[in-house]
């Protein structure tokens, strides 16, 4: 009888060791981590896929680690999923991250504080395109038009609504299509959409591809509109140079913010956060996406103002000489 009890006890211990090896610290399933990105036609999805690959290939000390990049509604959804335990990592514009922390904007009435800043990725630029023959010259001309404002919960949609608001346009003044730039580009191509907002990297490959299929123009934000936006948000002015795209004939006035990486402080402990951050920033040269050029140590802390640093990322940034 004693031998049988001992055998059962040994089996339980062995099973616990196997589960611990598969699950990592505190029962975390290191073989099923998720990085929330954005819509398939935007910048987040392809860039996030490469980021996940770089981390998977270079992380040290975690043999069972496997990170998958998943399509999502981008910023707000990624932050919400981290808050609810759905995603372990997420890409977001830094402004919605501040809103999430403070319970403002899309997060009014319910703040999210279980995440930390893990590094700047690239500058996001709002680019507003319309068919060349649409007759639309300014944002005000979008009244009564079919307009893609980005997926629900995305930084694109939040910024698009702010821009439209700057010109006195409320939700009832235009026909909103809540979809990513990939779907919107198809609608512009077939003539069923008058304009699309896209918070994208510069230049954006998806805009280059659209320009090959149909003649398009880009709409500038006027000085008056820019003043309203800067007074009511953290977005800054940015000029898109005419040589950014072949179809541009002059500079375009736009707004910009920072795309950043955030990680759950519930699931990702300091050691794992350090390993993830180090794997990404020490090996970013393996990223072929054009926006990967901005993912450097020199830029690593851009967009971090007002946000808590993830303890693991903070450890790496100090080691790299970026923090005291």
C-alpha positions in Angstrom: 0.0 0.0 0.0 2.8 2.4 0.9 4.5 1.6 -2.4 1.3 2.5 -4.3 0.9 5.8 -2.4 4.5 6.7 -3.1 4.1 5.9 -6.8 1.0 8.2 -7.0 2.8 10.9 -5.1 5.8 10.7 -7.5 3.4 10.8 -10.5 1.8 14.0 -9.1 5.2 15.6 -8.6 6.3 14.7 -12.1 3.1 16.1 -13.6 3.5 19.3 -11.7 7.1 19.7 -13.0 5.9 19.1 -16.6 3.1 21.7 -16.2 5.6 24.2 -14.7 8.0 23.6 -17.6 5.2 24.2 -20.1 3.6 27.1 -18.3 6.6 29.2 -17.1 6.5 31.4 -14.0 3.2 31.7 -12.1 1.5 29.2 -14.5 2.0 31.5 -17.6 1.6 29.6 -20.8 4.8 30.7 -22.5 3.9 28.7 -25.6 0.7 30.7 -26.3 1.5 34.4 -25.9 -0.3 36.9 -28.1 0.7 40.3 -29.5 -2.3 42.5 -30.5 -1.5 44.4 -33.7 -4.1 46.0 -36.0 -6.1 45.4 -39.2 -4.4 43.4 -42.0 -4.3 46.4 -44.3 -2.5 48.7 -41.9 1.1 49.0 -40.6 0.7 47.2 -37.3 -0.2 43.8 -38.6 2.8 43.1 -40.9 5.3 45.0 -38.6 3.9 43.2 -35.5 4.4 39.9 -37.3 8.0 40.6 -37.9 8.5 41.9 -34.3 7.0 38.6 -33.0 9.4 36.6 -35.2 12.4 38.5 -34.0 11.5 38.1 -30.4 10.8 34.3 -30.9 14.1 33.8 -32.6 16.3 35.7 -30.1 14.8 35.5 -26.7 17.1 34.0 -24.1 16.3 31.7 -21.2 12.8 30.7 -22.3 12.9 27.5 -24.4 9.1 27.1 -24.7 8.4 30.7 -25.5 6.1 31.3 -28.5 4.7 34.7 -29.4 2.0 35.1 -32.0 1.0 38.4 -33.7 -2.8 38.6 -34.1 -5.0 40.9 -36.1 -7.2 43.2 -34.1 -8.9 46.6 -34.0 -5.6 48.1 -32.9 -4.9 50.6 -30.1 -8.0 50.6 -27.9 -8.8 46.9 -28.5 -5.3 45.9 -27.7 -5.2 47.9 -24.4 -8.7 46.5 -23.5 -7.5 42.9 -24.2 -4.5 43.4 -22.0 -6.7 44.7 -19.3 -8.9 41.7 -19.5 -6.1 39.2 -19.9 -6.7 38.4 -23.6 -3.4 39.7 -24.9 0.0 39.7 -23.2 1.5 42.4 -25.5 -0.1 45.1 -27.7 0.8 47.8 -30.2 -0.9 51.2 -29.6 -0.7 54.9 -30.2 0.7 56.5 -27.1 -2.3 58.7 -26.6 -5.0 56.0 -26.2 -2.5 54.4 -23.7 -2.6 57.6 -21.7 -6.4 57.6 -21.9 -6.5 54.0 -20.7 -4.3 54.8 -17.7 -6.3 57.8 -16.8 -9.8 56.5 -17.6 -10.5 59.1 -20.3 -11.6 59.1 -23.9 -12.6 55.6 -25.0 -11.8 54.4 -21.5 -14.0 56.9 -19.6 -15.4 55.3 -16.5 -12.9 52.4 -16.4 -9.1 52.9 -16.4 -6.6 50.1 -17.2 -3.4 50.1 -15.2 -2.0 46.6 -15.6 0.3 47.4 -18.5 3.7 49.0 -18.9 5.6 50.8 -21.7 8.1 48.5 -23.4 9.4 50.8 -26.2 8.7 53.1 -29.1 8.1 51.5 -32.4 7.6 54.3 -35.1 5.9 57.6 -35.7 2.3 57.3 -36.8 1.1 59.7 -39.4 -2.6 60.4 -40.2 -3.0 60.1 -44.0 -6.3 61.0 -45.6 -6.8 59.8 -49.2 -9.5 60.4 -51.7 -9.9 59.5 -55.4 -8.3 62.2 -57.6 -11.6 62.9 -59.3 -13.7 63.1 -56.1 -13.9 66.9 -56.0 -13.0 66.7 -52.3 -10.5 69.5 -51.5 -10.8 69.8 -47.7 -12.0 67.9 -44.7 -15.1 70.0 -44.7 -16.0 68.6 -48.1 -16.5 65.2 -46.5 -20.0 66.2 -45.4 -22.5 63.7 -46.8 -19.7 61.5 -48.1 -18.9 57.8 -47.5 -15.8 57.9 -45.3 -13.7 55.1 -43.8 -12.7 56.2 -40.3 -10.9 53.1 -39.1 -12.0 50.1 -37.1 -13.8 50.5 -33.8 -11.3 50.9 -31.0 -8.5 52.0 -33.2 -6.3 55.0 -32.9 -7.2 55.8 -36.5 -10.9 56.2 -35.6 -10.3 58.3 -32.5 -8.1 60.7 -34.5 -10.4 60.7 -37.5 -13.4 61.7 -35.3 -11.3 64.5 -33.8 -10.2 65.8 -37.2 -13.8 65.7 -38.5 -15.0 67.4 -35.3 -12.4 70.2 -36.0 -14.4 71.0 -39.1 -17.8 70.9 -37.4 -18.7 67.4 -38.7 -20.4 65.1 -36.3 -21.3 61.4 -36.8 -24.6 62.3 -38.5 -22.9 64.5 -41.1 -21.2 61.7 -43.1 -21.6 58.0 -43.7 -19.0 56.3 -41.5 -17.4 53.0 -42.6 -15.6 51.5 -39.5 -13.0 49.4 -41.2 -9.2 49.1 -41.7 -7.3 50.7 -44.5 -7.0 47.5 -46.4 -10.8 47.1 -46.8 -11.1 50.9 -47.4 -8.6 50.8 -50.2 -10.6 48.2 -52.0 -13.7 50.4 -51.7 -11.9 53.5 -53.0 -10.7 51.4 -55.9 -14.2 50.3 -56.8 -15.7 53.8 -56.3 -17.9 53.0 -53.3 -15.9 55.1 -50.9 -15.1 58.8 -51.1 -12.2 59.0 -48.6 -10.3 57.0 -46.0 -8.4 57.9 -42.9 -5.3 55.9 -42.0 -3.0 56.3 -39.1 0.0 54.7 -40.8 3.7 54.7 -41.1 5.2 57.0 -43.7 5.4 56.1 -46.4 2.7 53.4 -46.3 3.0 50.5 -48.6 -0.8 50.1 -48.7 -1.2 53.6 -50.0 1.5 53.0 -52.7 -0.4 49.9 -53.7 -3.7 51.8 -53.9 -2.1 54.5 -56.1 -1.1 51.8 -58.6 -4.8 50.8 -59.0 -6.5 54.2 -59.0 -5.5 57.9 -59.2 -5.7 59.3 -55.7 -4.9 62.5 -53.8 -4.1 63.3 -50.2 -6.1 65.8 -48.2 -4.3 68.4 -46.0 -5.3 69.6 -42.6 -5.7 73.4 -42.7 -4.0 75.7 -40.1 -7.4 76.3 -38.4 -8.1 72.6 -38.2 -4.6 72.0 -36.9 -5.0 74.6 -34.1 -8.2 72.8 -32.9 -6.6 69.4 -33.0 -3.5 70.5 -31.1 -5.6 72.3 -28.5 -7.8 69.2 -27.9 -5.3 66.3 -28.1 -1.7 65.3 -27.8 -1.3 65.0 -31.6 1.4 67.2 -33.1 1.8 68.7 -36.6 3.8 66.9 -39.3 4.4 67.8 -42.9 4.4 64.9 -45.4 7.0 65.8 -48.0 5.9 65.7 -51.6 8.6 63.1 -52.4 7.0 60.6 -49.9 4.8 59.2 -52.7 5.0 59.4 -56.5 1.4 60.8 -56.8 2.0 63.8 -54.5 2.7 67.1 -56.2 3.1 69.2 -53.0 3.6 68.8 -49.3 0.7 67.7 -47.2 -0.1 68.9 -43.7 -0.9 66.0 -41.3 -0.8 65.1 -37.6 1.4 62.5 -35.9 1.7 60.5 -32.7 3.9 57.6 -31.5 3.3 53.9 -32.0 4.5 52.0 -28.9 4.7 48.5 -27.5 3.0 47.8 -24.1 3.0 44.6 -22.1 0.8 43.2 -19.3 2.3 43.5 -15.8 0.0 40.8 -14.6 1.3 38.1 -17.0 4.8 39.3 -18.0 7.1 39.5 -15.0 10.3 41.5 -14.8 12.6 38.8 -16.1 10.4 37.9 -19.0 9.8 41.6 -19.8 13.5 42.2 -19.8 14.1 39.2 -22.1 11.4 40.3 -24.6 12.6 44.0 -24.7 16.2 42.9 -25.1 15.5 40.4 -27.9 13.5 43.1 -29.8 15.9 46.1 -29.5 19.1 44.1 -29.8 18.0 42.4 -33.0 15.7 45.0 -34.7 18.0 44.9 -37.7 16.3 41.6 -38.6 13.1 43.5 -39.3 12.6 44.2 -43.0 9.5 46.4 -42.8 10.3 50.0 -43.6 9.0 51.2 -40.2 11.5 48.9 -38.4 14.1 51.6 -39.1 12.6 53.7 -36.3 12.8 50.9 -33.8 16.2 51.8 -32.3 17.7 52.3 -28.9 18.0 56.0 -29.6 14.2 56.2 -30.1 13.3 53.6 -27.5 11.7 56.0 -24.9 9.7 58.2 -27.3 6.1 58.2 -26.3 6.8 57.1 -22.7 6.0 60.4 -21.1 3.2 59.9 -18.6 3.2 56.1 -18.9 4.5 53.6 -16.4 7.5 51.6 -17.6 7.2 47.9 -17.6 9.7 46.7 -14.9 11.5 44.4 -17.3 11.7 47.1 -20.0 13.0 49.5 -17.4 15.7 47.1 -16.4 16.8 46.7 -20.1 16.7 50.5 -20.7 19.0 51.1 -17.7 21.3 48.4 -18.8 21.5 49.9 -22.3 22.3 53.3 -20.8 19.0 54.9 -21.7 17.9 55.6 -18.1 19.8 56.5 -15.0 
